[in-house]
Amino acid sequence: MNNRQLFLQHVAQTSDAPLALEIVKAEGMYMWDVNNKKYLDLIAGISVCNMGHCHPAVVKAVQDQVQQYMHLLVYGEFVQSPQVAYATLLTKHLPETLNCVYFTNSGAEAVEGAMKLAKRFTGRTEIASFNRSYHGSTQGALSILGDEYWRNAYRPLLPGIRRLTYNDFESLNEITTDTAAVIAESVQAEGGVNAPQREWLHALRNRCTETGALLILDEIQCGFGRNGSLWAFQQFDIVPDILLLGKALGGGMPMGAFIANKEIMWSLTNSPVLGHITTFGGHPVNCAAGLAAFEALLESNLISVVKEKETLFLQHLKHPVIKAVRSVGLMIAVEFENFETNKKVIDYCISKGVLTDWFLFAAECMRIVPPLIITPEEIKWACSIICEAAEFHAKG
Ligand SMILES: Cc1ncc(COP(=O)(O)O)c(C=O)c1O
């Protein structure tokens, strides 16, 4: 059997139609497959590789760290310098109330940790979340997922979940003094790129403050510059009580984090002690990689040119088959009539060496969330291929 057959045989599958490209090398904006075919990456491993694949500073940080030490002990016991340095730098670039970082293995685990923390800190049991939101695939994260089709098969889910409507003012009345936390994506990603209205987000912040519910903002997909500011919430002038990070946090290594005020985070240390525990969370190699990627992002001018690049995409994504384009920075949804059209366009793009896919709750929308390092020439070329694909589809 060849590698592809072995993959299908022995590696657990999550769909009956995986892309199954066999990639042998990735660097910057590009990947190469086993036949040396080159792909321009428009999805960055789903919002992960913001600094491009195998950024030299990240590779060096990983190499240096594995020569020092890898796993030492479970999370929270030893002083591990990559963890300390990364938490310190992250909090330096966050509002002063977000001053304490809990590193996890994934985004979903950060969501789980934050829900537990909110329950512990408030002594309340209800969690509110929004329609069309995605927060991960574990039982707790699934319980707050905003789409019945995707969660229904896993019942019973967590009790005490209230489902609210994103951008709907009336829904906010359902947040009460029984609510431990409200969790929202700062910009909804898997819903097909839905931005919050500024006034609504302020109303949400105010309602949480009034009722004593903690506001958890999930920036696992939209953080780290993707929306044109380091953190998406900065554009709306509000501060969450708990911030969730993941994906680009690890610079290509698996990581998540929930970040809160030290006073809130302290709840996990007592009655019972060890309120959230993990063997590998905050792994030193992952922290070293994430730190190097974050430093490289801060030293670059990439965030300041996100809006220009977004505009360039919008200017060049024009074709009668494209119904709409929604974007917040370099998080772009290109909407087609239906999934079938989208899939045909995507398949054509991939055949021409442009890697893209669709959104979980918006299967009619093509995903464009490229590494932030994409150049204007690459943007124009990618758009020309997408329009060529749309034209190919239009001609049947
Ligand atoms: C907004 C958001 N939250 C949480 C998650 C879950 O992260 P992970 O897949 O690392 O568990 C994702 C993953 O796509 C996400 O997009």
The ligand as an SDF file (V2000), in Angstrom:
LIG
                    3D

 16 16  0  0  0  0  0  0  0  0999 V2000
  -13.2560   30.2260   17.3080 C   0  0  0  0  0  0  0  0  0  0  0  0
  -12.7200   28.8860   17.6870 C   0  0  0  0  0  0  0  0  0  0  0  0
  -12.7560   28.5060   18.9720 N   0  0  0  0  0  0  0  0  0  0  0  0
  -12.2670   27.3150   19.3640 C   0  0  0  0  0  0  0  0  0  0  0  0
  -11.7320   26.4230   18.4590 C   0  0  0  0  0  0  0  0  0  0  0  0
  -11.2250   25.0800   18.9170 C   0  0  0  0  0  0  0  0  0  0  0  0
   -9.8340   25.0310   18.8020 O   0  0  0  0  0  0  0  0  0  0  0  0
   -9.1020   23.6030   18.6950 P   0  0  0  0  0  0  0  0  0  0  0  0
   -9.4410   23.0390   17.3520 O   0  0  0  0  0  0  0  0  0  0  0  0
   -7.6390   23.9470   18.8470 O   0  0  0  0  0  0  0  0  0  0  0  0
   -9.6090   22.7700   19.8050 O   0  0  0  0  0  0  0  0  0  0  0  0
  -11.6960   26.7780   17.1090 C   0  0  0  0  0  0  0  0  0  0  0  0
  -11.1570   25.8450   16.0960 C   0  0  0  0  0  0  0  0  0  0  0  0
  -11.3790   25.9540   14.9210 O   0  0  0  0  0  0  0  0  0  0  0  0
  -12.2020   28.0450   16.7020 C   0  0  0  0  0  0  0  0  0  0  0  0
  -12.2010   28.4200   15.4180 O   0  0  0  0  0  0  0  0  0  0  0  0
  1  2  1  0
  2  3  1  0
  2 15  2  0
  3  4  2  0
  4  5  1  0
  5  6  1  0
  5 12  2  0
  6  7  1  0
  7  8  1  0
  8  9  2  0
  8 10  1  0
  8 11  1  0
 12 13  1  0
 12 15  1  0
 13 14  2  0
 15 16  1  0
M  END
$$$$
